[in-house]
Amino acid sequence: MKACPECDSDRQYRYEKTLSAQGGYGPDMLPKLGAGMFKSATFVPVVCADCGFMRFFASADARGRLEGSKKWTRA
Ligand SMILES: [Zn+2]
């Protein structure tokens, strides 16, 4: 894990599990990258212990579906 992009701290904490990208907090963050029609993709949150900056990384499982997806285009 690289240093925090906001404050350059190396005190980054990654949550131990992946979380669902769909839920009560807003729209689906990673549409069409779930394991099946009714499963949403998962992500891993990372928080900086010094400034609180939060980052979210798509799980390896979700990233593995990007290249075969017709809904996601390479930017
Ligand atoms: Zn920070």
N, CA, C, O and the ligand as a Tripos MOL2 file, in Angstrom:
@<TRIPOS>MOLECULE
protein
  301   299    76     0     0
PROTEIN
NO_CHARGES

@<TRIPOS>ATOM
      1 N           0.8420   -1.1870    0.0000 N.3       1 MET1
      2 CA          0.0000    0.0000    0.0000 C.3       1 MET1
      3 C           0.8830    1.2450    0.0000 C.2       1 MET1
      4 O           1.7890    1.3790    0.8220 O.2       1 MET1
      5 N           0.6080    2.1390   -0.9220 N.am      2 LYS2
      6 CA          1.3710    3.3840   -0.9980 C.3       2 LYS2
      7 C           0.9090    4.3440    0.0980 C.2       2 LYS2
      8 O          -0.1270    4.1390    0.7300 O.2       2 LYS2
      9 N           1.6930    5.3820    0.3040 N.am      3 ALA3
     10 CA          1.3530    6.3900    1.3110 C.3       3 ALA3
     11 C           0.0520    7.0990    0.9450 C.2       3 ALA3
     12 O          -0.3920    7.0700   -0.2030 O.2       3 ALA3
     13 N          -0.5370    7.7290    1.9390 N.am      4 CYS4
     14 CA         -1.7840    8.4640    1.7320 C.3       4 CYS4
     15 C          -1.5760    9.5800    0.7070 C.2       4 CYS4
     16 O          -0.6280   10.3540    0.8350 O.2       4 CYS4
     17 N          -2.4350    9.6790   -0.2990 N.am      5 PRO5
     18 CA         -2.2820   10.7340   -1.3130 C.3       5 PRO5
     19 C          -2.5890   12.1310   -0.7690 C.2       5 PRO5
     20 O          -2.2350   13.1210   -1.4090 O.2       5 PRO5
     21 N          -3.2230   12.2330    0.3700 N.am      6 GLU6
     22 CA         -3.5450   13.5400    0.9580 C.3       6 GLU6
     23 C          -2.4550   14.0540    1.8840 C.2       6 GLU6
     24 O          -2.0560   15.2140    1.7860 O.2       6 GLU6
     25 N          -1.9670   13.1980    2.7870 N.am      7 CYS7
     26 CA         -1.0260   13.6750    3.8090 C.3       7 CYS7
     27 C           0.3000   12.9280    3.8140 C.2       7 CYS7
     28 O           1.1740   13.2290    4.6270 O.2       7 CYS7
     29 N           0.4610   11.9660    2.9240 N.am      8 ASP8
     30 CA          1.7020   11.2070    2.7710 C.3       8 ASP8
     31 C           1.9980   10.2690    3.9480 C.2       8 ASP8
     32 O           3.1140    9.7620    4.0600 O.2       8 ASP8
     33 N           1.0470   10.0390    4.7980 N.am      9 SER9
     34 CA          1.2380    9.1230    5.9270 C.3       9 SER9
     35 C           1.3030    7.6810    5.4400 C.2       9 SER9
     36 O           0.6840    7.3270    4.4360 O.2       9 SER9
     37 N           2.0570    6.8530    6.1570 N.am     10 ASP10
     38 CA          2.0850    5.4190    5.8280 C.3      10 ASP10
     39 C           1.1850    4.6210    6.7670 C.2      10 ASP10
     40 O           1.2180    3.3900    6.7570 O.2      10 ASP10
     41 N           0.3950    5.2960    7.5620 N.am     11 ARG11
     42 CA         -0.5040    4.6110    8.5020 C.3      11 ARG11
     43 C          -1.8610    4.3570    7.8350 C.2      11 ARG11
     44 O          -2.8610    4.9870    8.1800 O.2      11 ARG11
     45 N          -1.8770    3.4400    6.8900 N.am     12 GLN12
     46 CA         -3.0720    3.0810    6.1270 C.3      12 GLN12
     47 C          -3.6350    1.7750    6.6710 C.2      12 GLN12
     48 O          -2.8980    0.8220    6.9220 O.2      12 GLN12
     49 N          -4.9460    1.7460    6.8480 N.am     13 TYR13
     50 CA         -5.5940    0.5480    7.3720 C.3      13 TYR13
     51 C          -6.6300    0.0370    6.3820 C.2      13 TYR13
     52 O          -7.5170    0.7630    5.9350 O.2      13 TYR13
     53 N          -6.4800   -1.2360    6.0610 N.am     14 ARG14
     54 CA         -7.3820   -1.8990    5.1160 C.3      14 ARG14
     55 C          -8.3120   -2.8130    5.9110 C.2      14 ARG14
     56 O          -7.8570   -3.5580    6.7800 O.2      14 ARG14
     57 N          -9.5910   -2.7620    5.6230 N.am     15 TYR15
     58 CA        -10.5320   -3.6310    6.3180 C.3      15 TYR15
     59 C         -10.2640   -5.0840    5.9610 C.2      15 TYR15
     60 O          -9.8500   -5.3890    4.8430 O.2      15 TYR15
     61 N         -10.5030   -5.9900    6.9250 N.am     16 GLU16
     62 CA        -10.1250   -7.3930    6.7610 C.3      16 GLU16
     63 C         -10.9810   -8.1590    5.7520 C.2      16 GLU16
     64 O         -10.5610   -9.2070    5.2610 O.2      16 GLU16
     65 N         -12.1690   -7.6510    5.4380 N.am     17 LYS17
     66 CA        -13.0680   -8.3640    4.5300 C.3      17 LYS17
     67 C         -13.4580   -7.4520    3.3660 C.2      17 LYS17
     68 O         -13.2340   -6.2420    3.4030 O.2      17 LYS17
     69 N         -14.0370   -8.0510    2.3500 N.am     18 THR18
     70 CA        -14.6200   -7.2320    1.2890 C.3      18 THR18
     71 C         -16.0490   -6.8970    1.6850 C.2      18 THR18
     72 O         -16.7000   -7.6630    2.3960 O.2      18 THR18
     73 N         -16.5350   -5.7500    1.2240 N.am     19 LEU19
     74 CA        -17.8930   -5.3060    1.5240 C.3      19 LEU19
     75 C         -18.6930   -5.2290    0.2370 C.2      19 LEU19
     76 O         -18.1290   -5.0960   -0.8490 O.2      19 LEU19
     77 N         -19.9990   -5.3120    0.3620 N.am     20 SER20
     78 CA        -20.8670   -5.2230   -0.8060 C.3      20 SER20
     79 C         -20.8770   -3.8010   -1.3460 C.2      20 SER20
     80 O         -20.9190   -2.8410   -0.5760 O.2      20 SER20
     81 N         -20.8380   -3.6650   -2.6510 N.am     21 ALA21
     82 CA        -20.8500   -2.3450   -3.2770 C.3      21 ALA21
     83 C         -22.2630   -1.8270   -3.4840 C.2      21 ALA21
     84 O         -22.4490   -0.7660   -4.0790 O.2      21 ALA21
     85 N         -23.2400   -2.5430   -3.0130 N.am     22 GLN22
     86 CA        -24.6190   -2.1190   -3.1620 C.3      22 GLN22
     87 C         -25.2710   -2.1700   -1.7850 C.2      22 GLN22
     88 O         -25.0410   -3.1060   -1.0200 O.2      22 GLN22
     89 N         -26.0700   -1.1790   -1.4760 N.am     23 GLY23
     90 CA        -26.6970   -1.1960   -0.1680 C.3      23 GLY23
     91 C         -27.4270    0.0860    0.1220 C.2      23 GLY23
     92 O         -27.8030    0.8170   -0.7940 O.2      23 GLY23
     93 N         -27.6300    0.3610    1.3770 N.am     24 GLY24
     94 CA        -28.4420    1.4880    1.7870 C.3      24 GLY24
     95 C         -27.7550    2.8330    1.7130 C.2      24 GLY24
     96 O         -28.3930    3.8500    1.9850 O.2      24 GLY24
     97 N         -26.4940    2.8840    1.3620 N.am     25 TYR25
     98 CA        -25.7600    4.1440    1.3600 C.3      25 TYR25
     99 C         -25.7770    4.8410    0.0130 C.2      25 TYR25
    100 O         -25.2430    5.9440   -0.1040 O.2      25 TYR25
    101 N         -26.3540    4.2560   -0.9790 N.am     26 GLY26
    102 CA        -26.3810    4.9060   -2.2760 C.3      26 GLY26
    103 C         -26.5020    3.8920   -3.3880 C.2      26 GLY26
    104 O         -26.7630    2.7150   -3.1390 O.2      26 GLY26
    105 N         -26.3160    4.3360   -4.5990 N.am     27 PRO27
    106 CA        -26.4410    3.4290   -5.7440 C.3      27 PRO27
    107 C         -25.2860    2.4370   -5.7950 C.2      27 PRO27
    108 O         -24.2740    2.5990   -5.1130 O.2      27 PRO27
    109 N         -25.4520    1.4480   -6.5860 N.am     28 ASP28
    110 CA        -24.4270    0.4380   -6.7820 C.3      28 ASP28
    111 C         -23.1420    1.1040   -7.2720 C.2      28 ASP28
    112 O         -23.1500    1.7860   -8.2970 O.2      28 ASP28
    113 N         -22.0540    0.9140   -6.5550 N.am     29 MET29
    114 CA        -20.7940    1.5610   -6.9320 C.3      29 MET29
    115 C         -20.0930    0.8740   -8.0900 C.2      29 MET29
    116 O         -19.3680    1.5190   -8.8470 O.2      29 MET29
    117 N         -20.2990   -0.4210   -8.2340 N.am     30 LEU30
    118 CA        -19.5980   -1.1900   -9.2600 C.3      30 LEU30
    119 C         -20.6080   -2.0280  -10.0340 C.2      30 LEU30
    120 O         -20.6200   -3.2520   -9.9080 O.2      30 LEU30
    121 N         -21.4560   -1.3820  -10.8330 N.am     31 PRO31
    122 CA        -22.5190   -2.1240  -11.5040 C.3      31 PRO31
    123 C         -21.9970   -3.1760  -12.4650 C.2      31 PRO31
    124 O         -20.9830   -2.9830  -13.1360 O.2      31 PRO31
    125 N         -22.7040   -4.2830  -12.5190 N.am     32 LYS32
    126 CA        -22.4440   -5.3850  -13.4600 C.3      32 LYS32
    127 C         -21.1140   -6.0830  -13.2340 C.2      32 LYS32
    128 O         -20.5920   -6.7160  -14.1520 O.2      32 LYS32
    129 N         -20.5590   -5.9860  -12.0480 N.am     33 LEU33
    130 CA        -19.3010   -6.6880  -11.7690 C.3      33 LEU33
    131 C         -19.4540   -7.7090  -10.6460 C.2      33 LEU33
    132 O         -18.4600   -8.2120  -10.1240 O.2      33 LEU33
    133 N         -20.6790   -8.0130  -10.2800 N.am     34 GLY34
    134 CA        -20.9290   -9.0080   -9.2450 C.3      34 GLY34
    135 C         -20.7860  -10.4190   -9.7820 C.2      34 GLY34
    136 O         -20.6400  -10.6270  -10.9860 O.2      34 GLY34
    137 N         -20.8310  -11.3940   -8.8680 N.am     35 ALA35
    138 CA        -20.6200  -12.7940   -9.2340 C.3      35 ALA35
    139 C         -21.7970  -13.4080   -9.9790 C.2      35 ALA35
    140 O         -21.6440  -14.4710  -10.5810 O.2      35 ALA35
    141 N         -22.9450  -12.7850   -9.9590 N.am     36 GLY36
    142 CA        -24.1180  -13.3250  -10.6380 C.3      36 GLY36
    143 C         -25.1450  -12.2320  -10.8140 C.2      36 GLY36
    144 O         -24.9170  -11.0820  -10.4380 O.2      36 GLY36
    145 N         -26.2610  -12.5880  -11.3800 N.am     37 MET37
    146 CA        -27.2880  -11.5980  -11.6790 C.3      37 MET37
    147 C         -27.7500  -10.8490  -10.4250 C.2      37 MET37
    148 O         -28.0410   -9.6550  -10.4850 O.2      37 MET37
    149 N         -27.8140  -11.5440   -9.3060 N.am     38 PHE38
    150 CA        -28.3390  -10.9250   -8.0880 C.3      38 PHE38
    151 C         -27.2570  -10.6170   -7.0490 C.2      38 PHE38
    152 O         -27.5640  -10.2190   -5.9250 O.2      38 PHE38
    153 N         -26.0300  -10.7970   -7.4200 N.am     39 LYS39
    154 CA        -24.9460  -10.5020   -6.4820 C.3      39 LYS39
    155 C         -24.2740   -9.2010   -6.8840 C.2      39 LYS39
    156 O         -24.0100   -8.9650   -8.0630 O.2      39 LYS39
    157 N         -23.9980   -8.3560   -5.8920 N.am     40 SER40
    158 CA        -23.2980   -7.1120   -6.2030 C.3      40 SER40
    159 C         -21.8040   -7.3260   -6.0320 C.2      40 SER40
    160 O         -21.3730   -8.2310   -5.3180 O.2      40 SER40
    161 N         -21.0230   -6.4880   -6.6900 N.am     41 ALA41
    162 CA        -19.5720   -6.5570   -6.6000 C.3      41 ALA41
    163 C         -19.1340   -6.1770   -5.1890 C.2      41 ALA41
    164 O         -19.9050   -5.6040   -4.4200 O.2      41 ALA41
    165 N         -17.9110   -6.4970   -4.8700 N.am     42 THR42
    166 CA        -17.3900   -6.1840   -3.5420 C.3      42 THR42
    167 C         -16.1790   -5.2680   -3.6530 C.2      42 THR42
    168 O         -15.5210   -5.1990   -4.6910 O.2      42 THR42
    169 N         -15.9030   -4.5680   -2.5570 N.am     43 PHE43
    170 CA        -14.7540   -3.6680   -2.5200 C.3      43 PHE43
    171 C         -14.1020   -3.7290   -1.1450 C.2      43 PHE43
    172 O         -14.6570   -4.2850   -0.1970 O.2      43 PHE43
    173 N         -12.9180   -3.1460   -1.0620 N.am     44 VAL44
    174 CA        -12.1520   -3.1060    0.1850 C.3      44 VAL44
    175 C         -11.9170   -1.6460    0.5600 C.2      44 VAL44
    176 O         -11.3310   -0.9030   -0.2290 O.2      44 VAL44
    177 N         -12.3570   -1.2140    1.7430 N.am     45 PRO45
    178 CA        -12.0910    0.1620    2.1670 C.3      45 PRO45
    179 C         -10.7210    0.2830    2.8410 C.2      45 PRO45
    180 O         -10.2820   -0.6130    3.5630 O.2      45 PRO45
    181 N         -10.0690    1.4030    2.5870 N.am     46 VAL46
    182 CA         -8.7780    1.7330    3.2130 C.3      46 VAL46
    183 C          -8.8960    3.1410    3.7910 C.2      46 VAL46
    184 O          -9.3620    4.0590    3.1160 O.2      46 VAL46
    185 N          -8.4740    3.3040    5.0370 N.am     47 VAL47
    186 CA         -8.5710    4.5980    5.7190 C.3      47 VAL47
    187 C          -7.2030    5.0120    6.2290 C.2      47 VAL47
    188 O          -6.4470    4.1860    6.7390 O.2      47 VAL47
    189 N          -6.8900    6.2790    6.0920 N.am     48 CYS48
    190 CA         -5.6490    6.8350    6.6250 C.3      48 CYS48
    191 C          -5.8820    7.1770    8.1020 C.2      48 CYS48
    192 O          -6.8190    7.9030    8.4340 O.2      48 CYS48
    193 N          -5.0340    6.6550    8.9770 N.am     49 ALA49
    194 CA         -5.1850    6.8850   10.4140 C.3      49 ALA49
    195 C          -4.8390    8.3300   10.7970 C.2      49 ALA49
    196 O          -5.2310    8.7860   11.8710 O.2      49 ALA49
    197 N          -4.1310    9.0380    9.9610 N.am     50 ASP50
    198 CA         -3.7270   10.4010   10.3210 C.3      50 ASP50
    199 C          -4.7120   11.4650    9.8600 C.2      50 ASP50
    200 O          -5.0540   12.3550   10.6390 O.2      50 ASP50
    201 N          -5.1760   11.3980    8.6190 N.am     51 CYS51
    202 CA         -6.0700   12.4590    8.1300 C.3      51 CYS51
    203 C          -7.4960   11.9600    7.8700 C.2      51 CYS51
    204 O          -8.4020   12.7730    7.6840 O.2      51 CYS51
    205 N          -7.7070   10.6530    7.8550 N.am     52 GLY52
    206 CA         -9.0450   10.1150    7.6500 C.3      52 GLY52
    207 C          -9.4330    9.9360    6.2000 C.2      52 GLY52
    208 O         -10.5570    9.5280    5.9060 O.2      52 GLY52
    209 N          -8.5250   10.2340    5.2870 N.am     53 PHE53
    210 CA         -8.8390   10.0600    3.8740 C.3      53 PHE53
    211 C          -9.1970    8.5990    3.6180 C.2      53 PHE53
    212 O          -8.4970    7.6890    4.0640 O.2      53 PHE53
    213 N         -10.3110    8.3830    2.8860 N.am     54 MET54
    214 CA        -10.7740    7.0260    2.6250 C.3      54 MET54
    215 C         -10.6650    6.7080    1.1360 C.2      54 MET54
    216 O         -10.9580    7.5400    0.2770 O.2      54 MET54
    217 N         -10.2450    5.5070    0.8660 N.am     55 ARG55
    218 CA        -10.1720    5.0190   -0.5030 C.3      55 ARG55
    219 C         -10.9120    3.6900   -0.5670 C.2      55 ARG55
    220 O         -11.0360    2.9760    0.4290 O.2      55 ARG55
    221 N         -11.3910    3.3830   -1.7430 N.am     56 PHE56
    222 CA        -12.1160    2.1340   -1.9410 C.3      56 PHE56
    223 C         -11.5190    1.4140   -3.1440 C.2      56 PHE56
    224 O         -11.3530    2.0040   -4.2120 O.2      56 PHE56
    225 N         -11.2030    0.1540   -2.9670 N.am     57 PHE57
    226 CA        -10.6150   -0.6400   -4.0340 C.3      57 PHE57
    227 C         -11.5660   -1.7660   -4.4020 C.2      57 PHE57
    228 O         -12.0270   -2.5060   -3.5330 O.2      57 PHE57
    229 N         -11.8570   -1.8940   -5.6780 N.am     58 ALA58
    230 CA        -12.6760   -3.0170   -6.1340 C.3      58 ALA58
    231 C         -11.9440   -4.3100   -5.8120 C.2      58 ALA58
    232 O         -10.7250   -4.3910   -5.9590 O.2      58 ALA58
    233 N         -12.6820   -5.3150   -5.3760 N.am     59 SER59
    234 CA        -12.0670   -6.5960   -5.0290 C.3      59 SER59
    235 C         -11.4570   -7.2370   -6.2740 C.2      59 SER59
    236 O         -11.8060   -6.8870   -7.4020 O.2      59 SER59
    237 N         -10.5520   -8.1690   -6.0560 N.am     60 ALA60
    238 CA         -9.9260   -8.8850   -7.1770 C.3      60 ALA60
    239 C         -10.9950   -9.5970   -8.0010 C.2      60 ALA60
    240 O         -10.8930   -9.6810   -9.2250 O.2      60 ALA60
    241 N         -12.0040  -10.0990   -7.3310 N.am     61 ASP61
    242 CA        -13.1090  -10.7880   -7.9980 C.3      61 ASP61
    243 C         -13.8200   -9.8440   -8.9750 C.2      61 ASP61
    244 O         -14.0750  -10.2040  -10.1250 O.2      61 ASP61
    245 N         -14.1350   -8.6350   -8.5030 N.am     62 ALA62
    246 CA        -14.8170   -7.6490   -9.3560 C.3      62 ALA62
    247 C         -13.9000   -7.1700  -10.4820 C.2      62 ALA62
    248 O         -14.3480   -7.0080  -11.6170 O.2      62 ALA62
    249 N         -12.6390   -6.9450  -10.1810 N.am     63 ARG63
    250 CA        -11.6860   -6.4880  -11.2150 C.3      63 ARG63
    251 C         -11.5170   -7.5280  -12.3140 C.2      63 ARG63
    252 O         -11.2800   -7.1930  -13.4750 O.2      63 ARG63
    253 N         -11.6430   -8.7900  -11.9320 N.am     64 GLY64
    254 CA        -11.4960   -9.8540  -12.9110 C.3      64 GLY64
    255 C         -12.6030   -9.8640  -13.9560 C.2      64 GLY64
    256 O         -12.4550  -10.4960  -15.0030 O.2      64 GLY64
    257 N         -13.6900   -9.1860  -13.6930 N.am     65 ARG65
    258 CA        -14.8120   -9.1460  -14.6430 C.3      65 ARG65
    259 C         -14.7720   -7.9250  -15.5670 C.2      65 ARG65
    260 O         -15.5690   -7.8400  -16.5010 O.2      65 ARG65
    261 N         -13.8760   -6.9980  -15.3280 N.am     66 LEU66
    262 CA        -13.8440   -5.7620  -16.1170 C.3      66 LEU66
    263 C         -13.5800   -6.0050  -17.5980 C.2      66 LEU66
    264 O         -14.3100   -5.4950  -18.4490 O.2      66 LEU66
    265 N         -12.5560   -6.7700  -17.9100 N.am     67 GLU67
    266 CA        -12.1620   -6.9210  -19.3160 C.3      67 GLU67
    267 C         -13.2040   -7.6470  -20.1540 C.2      67 GLU67
    268 O         -13.3020   -7.4000  -21.3560 O.2      67 GLU67
    269 N         -13.9750   -8.5270  -19.5550 N.am     68 GLY68
    270 CA        -14.9970   -9.2440  -20.3150 C.3      68 GLY68
    271 C         -16.3360   -8.5250  -20.3350 C.2      68 GLY68
    272 O         -17.2760   -8.9980  -20.9750 O.2      68 GLY68
    273 N         -16.4460   -7.3940  -19.6500 N.am     69 SER69
    274 CA        -17.7160   -6.7000  -19.5450 C.3      69 SER69
    275 C         -17.9890   -5.8260  -20.7560 C.2      69 SER69
    276 O         -17.0910   -5.1720  -21.2850 O.2      69 SER69
    277 N         -19.2620   -5.8260  -21.1900 N.am     70 LYS70
    278 CA        -19.6810   -4.9250  -22.2710 C.3      70 LYS70
    279 C         -20.1420   -3.5940  -21.7050 C.2      70 LYS70
    280 O         -20.3570   -2.6430  -22.4570 O.2      70 LYS70
    281 N         -20.2940   -3.5150  -20.4100 N.am     71 LYS71
    282 CA        -20.7650   -2.2720  -19.7550 C.3      71 LYS71
    283 C         -19.6330   -1.3720  -19.3080 C.2      71 LYS71
    284 O         -19.8580   -0.2000  -19.0030 O.2      71 LYS71
    285 N         -18.4240   -1.8960  -19.2630 N.am     72 TRP72
    286 CA        -17.2680   -1.1020  -18.8340 C.3      72 TRP72
    287 C         -16.3130   -0.9770  -20.0010 C.2      72 TRP72
    288 O         -15.9700   -1.9670  -20.6470 O.2      72 TRP72
    289 N         -15.8790    0.2580  -20.2700 N.am     73 THR73
    290 CA        -14.9170    0.4700  -21.3550 C.3      73 THR73
    291 C         -13.6210    0.9950  -20.7820 C.2      73 THR73
    292 O         -13.6170    1.7500  -19.8090 O.2      73 THR73
    293 N         -12.5350    0.5960  -21.3850 N.am     74 ARG74
    294 CA        -11.2310    1.0180  -20.9260 C.3      74 ARG74
    295 C         -11.0640    2.5100  -21.1490 C.2      74 ARG74
    296 O         -11.2960    2.9970  -22.2550 O.2      74 ARG74
    297 N         -10.6670    3.2400  -20.1230 N.am     75 ALA75
    298 CA        -10.5560    4.7120  -20.2200 C.3      75 ALA75
    299 C          -9.1610    5.1280  -20.6640 C.2      75 ALA75
    300 O          -8.8860    6.3210  -20.8000 O.2      75 ALA75
    301 ZN         -3.7540   10.7870    5.1890 Zn       76 ZN76
@<TRIPOS>BOND
     1     1     2 1
     2     2     3 1
     3     3     4 2
     4     3     5 am
     5     5     6 1
     6     6     7 1
     7     7     8 2
     8     7     9 am
     9     9    10 1
    10    10    11 1
    11    11    12 2
    12    11    13 am
    13    13    14 1
    14    14    15 1
    15    15    16 2
    16    15    17 am
    17    17    18 1
    18    18    19 1
    19    19    20 2
    20    19    21 am
    21    21    22 1
    22    22    23 1
    23    23    24 2
    24    23    25 am
    25    25    26 1
    26    26    27 1
    27    27    28 2
    28    27    29 am
    29    29    30 1
    30    30    31 1
    31    31    32 2
    32    31    33 am
    33    33    34 1
    34    34    35 1
    35    35    36 2
    36    35    37 am
    37    37    38 1
    38    38    39 1
    39    39    40 2
    40    39    41 am
    41    41    42 1
    42    42    43 1
    43    43    44 2
    44    43    45 am
    45    45    46 1
    46    46    47 1
    47    47    48 2
    48    47    49 am
    49    49    50 1
    50    50    51 1
    51    51    52 2
    52    51    53 am
    53    53    54 1
    54    54    55 1
    55    55    56 2
    56    55    57 am
    57    57    58 1
    58    58    59 1
    59    59    60 2
    60    59    61 am
    61    61    62 1
    62    62    63 1
    63    63    64 2
    64    63    65 am
    65    65    66 1
    66    66    67 1
    67    67    68 2
    68    67    69 am
    69    69    70 1
    70    70    71 1
    71    71    72 2
    72    71    73 am
    73    73    74 1
    74    74    75 1
    75    75    76 2
    76    75    77 am
    77    77    78 1
    78    78    79 1
    79    79    80 2
    80    79    81 am
    81    81    82 1
    82    82    83 1
    83    83    84 2
    84    83    85 am
    85    85    86 1
    86    86    87 1
    87    87    88 2
    88    87    89 am
    89    89    90 1
    90    90    91 1
    91    91    92 2
    92    91    93 am
    93    93    94 1
    94    94    95 1
    95    95    96 2
    96    95    97 am
    97    97    98 1
    98    98    99 1
    99    99   100 2
   100    99   101 am
   101   101   102 1
   102   102   103 1
   103   103   104 2
   104   103   105 am
   105   105   106 1
   106   106   107 1
   107   107   108 2
   108   107   109 am
   109   109   110 1
   110   110   111 1
   111   111   112 2
   112   111   113 am
   113   113   114 1
   114   114   115 1
   115   115   116 2
   116   115   117 am
   117   117   118 1
   118   118   119 1
   119   119   120 2
   120   119   121 am
   121   121   122 1
   122   122   123 1
   123   123   124 2
   124   123   125 am
   125   125   126 1
   126   126   127 1
   127   127   128 2
   128   127   129 am
   129   129   130 1
   130   130   131 1
   131   131   132 2
   132   131   133 am
   133   133   134 1
   134   134   135 1
   135   135   136 2
   136   135   137 am
   137   137   138 1
   138   138   139 1
   139   139   140 2
   140   139   141 am
   141   141   142 1
   142   142   143 1
   143   143   144 2
   144   143   145 am
   145   145   146 1
   146   146   147 1
   147   147   148 2
   148   147   149 am
   149   149   150 1
   150   150   151 1
   151   151   152 2
   152   151   153 am
   153   153   154 1
   154   154   155 1
   155   155   156 2
   156   155   157 am
   157   157   158 1
   158   158   159 1
   159   159   160 2
   160   159   161 am
   161   161   162 1
   162   162   163 1
   163   163   164 2
   164   163   165 am
   165   165   166 1
   166   166   167 1
   167   167   168 2
   168   167   169 am
   169   169   170 1
   170   170   171 1
   171   171   172 2
   172   171   173 am
   173   173   174 1
   174   174   175 1
   175   175   176 2
   176   175   177 am
   177   177   178 1
   178   178   179 1
   179   179   180 2
   180   179   181 am
   181   181   182 1
   182   182   183 1
   183   183   184 2
   184   183   185 am
   185   185   186 1
   186   186   187 1
   187   187   188 2
   188   187   189 am
   189   189   190 1
   190   190   191 1
   191   191   192 2
   192   191   193 am
   193   193   194 1
   194   194   195 1
   195   195   196 2
   196   195   197 am
   197   197   198 1
   198   198   199 1
   199   199   200 2
   200   199   201 am
   201   201   202 1
   202   202   203 1
   203   203   204 2
   204   203   205 am
   205   205   206 1
   206   206   207 1
   207   207   208 2
   208   207   209 am
   209   209   210 1
   210   210   211 1
   211   211   212 2
   212   211   213 am
   213   213   214 1
   214   214   215 1
   215   215   216 2
   216   215   217 am
   217   217   218 1
   218   218   219 1
   219   219   220 2
   220   219   221 am
   221   221   222 1
   222   222   223 1
   223   223   224 2
   224   223   225 am
   225   225   226 1
   226   226   227 1
   227   227   228 2
   228   227   229 am
   229   229   230 1
   230   230   231 1
   231   231   232 2
   232   231   233 am
   233   233   234 1
   234   234   235 1
   235   235   236 2
   236   235   237 am
   237   237   238 1
   238   238   239 1
   239   239   240 2
   240   239   241 am
   241   241   242 1
   242   242   243 1
   243   243   244 2
   244   243   245 am
   245   245   246 1
   246   246   247 1
   247   247   248 2
   248   247   249 am
   249   249   250 1
   250   250   251 1
   251   251   252 2
   252   251   253 am
   253   253   254 1
   254   254   255 1
   255   255   256 2
   256   255   257 am
   257   257   258 1
   258   258   259 1
   259   259   260 2
   260   259   261 am
   261   261   262 1
   262   262   263 1
   263   263   264 2
   264   263   265 am
   265   265   266 1
   266   266   267 1
   267   267   268 2
   268   267   269 am
   269   269   270 1
   270   270   271 1
   271   271   272 2
   272   271   273 am
   273   273   274 1
   274   274   275 1
   275   275   276 2
   276   275   277 am
   277   277   278 1
   278   278   279 1
   279   279   280 2
   280   279   281 am
   281   281   282 1
   282   282   283 1
   283   283   284 2
   284   283   285 am
   285   285   286 1
   286   286   287 1
   287   287   288 2
   288   287   289 am
   289   289   290 1
   290   290   291 1
   291   291   292 2
   292   291   293 am
   293   293   294 1
   294   294   295 1
   295   295   296 2
   296   295   297 am
   297   297   298 1
   298   298   299 1
   299   299   300 2
@<TRIPOS>SUBSTRUCTURE
     1 MET1         2 RESIDUE 1 A MET
     2 LYS2         6 RESIDUE 1 A LYS
     3 ALA3        10 RESIDUE 1 A ALA
     4 CYS4        14 RESIDUE 1 A CYS
     5 PRO5        18 RESIDUE 1 A PRO
     6 GLU6        22 RESIDUE 1 A GLU
     7 CYS7        26 RESIDUE 1 A CYS
     8 ASP8        30 RESIDUE 1 A ASP
     9 SER9        34 RESIDUE 1 A SER
    10 ASP10       38 RESIDUE 1 A ASP
    11 ARG11       42 RESIDUE 1 A ARG
    12 GLN12       46 RESIDUE 1 A GLN
    13 TYR13       50 RESIDUE 1 A TYR
    14 ARG14       54 RESIDUE 1 A ARG
    15 TYR15       58 RESIDUE 1 A TYR
    16 GLU16       62 RESIDUE 1 A GLU
    17 LYS17       66 RESIDUE 1 A LYS
    18 THR18       70 RESIDUE 1 A THR
    19 LEU19       74 RESIDUE 1 A LEU
    20 SER20       78 RESIDUE 1 A SER
    21 ALA21       82 RESIDUE 1 A ALA
    22 GLN22       86 RESIDUE 1 A GLN
    23 GLY23       90 RESIDUE 1 A GLY
    24 GLY24       94 RESIDUE 1 A GLY
    25 TYR25       98 RESIDUE 1 A TYR
    26 GLY26      102 RESIDUE 1 A GLY
    27 PRO27      106 RESIDUE 1 A PRO
    28 ASP28      110 RESIDUE 1 A ASP
    29 MET29      114 RESIDUE 1 A MET
    30 LEU30      118 RESIDUE 1 A LEU
    31 PRO31      122 RESIDUE 1 A PRO
    32 LYS32      126 RESIDUE 1 A LYS
    33 LEU33      130 RESIDUE 1 A LEU
    34 GLY34      134 RESIDUE 1 A GLY
    35 ALA35      138 RESIDUE 1 A ALA
    36 GLY36      142 RESIDUE 1 A GLY
    37 MET37      146 RESIDUE 1 A MET
    38 PHE38      150 RESIDUE 1 A PHE
    39 LYS39      154 RESIDUE 1 A LYS
    40 SER40      158 RESIDUE 1 A SER
    41 ALA41      162 RESIDUE 1 A ALA
    42 THR42      166 RESIDUE 1 A THR
    43 PHE43      170 RESIDUE 1 A PHE
    44 VAL44      174 RESIDUE 1 A VAL
    45 PRO45      178 RESIDUE 1 A PRO
    46 VAL46      182 RESIDUE 1 A VAL
    47 VAL47      186 RESIDUE 1 A VAL
    48 CYS48      190 RESIDUE 1 A CYS
    49 ALA49      194 RESIDUE 1 A ALA
    50 ASP50      198 RESIDUE 1 A ASP
    51 CYS51      202 RESIDUE 1 A CYS
    52 GLY52      206 RESIDUE 1 A GLY
    53 PHE53      210 RESIDUE 1 A PHE
    54 MET54      214 RESIDUE 1 A MET
    55 ARG55      218 RESIDUE 1 A ARG
    56 PHE56      222 RESIDUE 1 A PHE
    57 PHE57      226 RESIDUE 1 A PHE
    58 ALA58      230 RESIDUE 1 A ALA
    59 SER59      234 RESIDUE 1 A SER
    60 ALA60      238 RESIDUE 1 A ALA
    61 ASP61      242 RESIDUE 1 A ASP
    62 ALA62      246 RESIDUE 1 A ALA
    63 ARG63      250 RESIDUE 1 A ARG
    64 GLY64      254 RESIDUE 1 A GLY
    65 ARG65      258 RESIDUE 1 A ARG
    66 LEU66      262 RESIDUE 1 A LEU
    67 GLU67      266 RESIDUE 1 A GLU
    68 GLY68      270 RESIDUE 1 A GLY
    69 SER69      274 RESIDUE 1 A SER
    70 LYS70      278 RESIDUE 1 A LYS
    71 LYS71      282 RESIDUE 1 A LYS
    72 TRP72      286 RESIDUE 1 A TRP
    73 THR73      290 RESIDUE 1 A THR
    74 ARG74      294 RESIDUE 1 A ARG
    75 ALA75      298 RESIDUE 1 A ALA
    76 ZN76       301 GROUP 0 **** ****
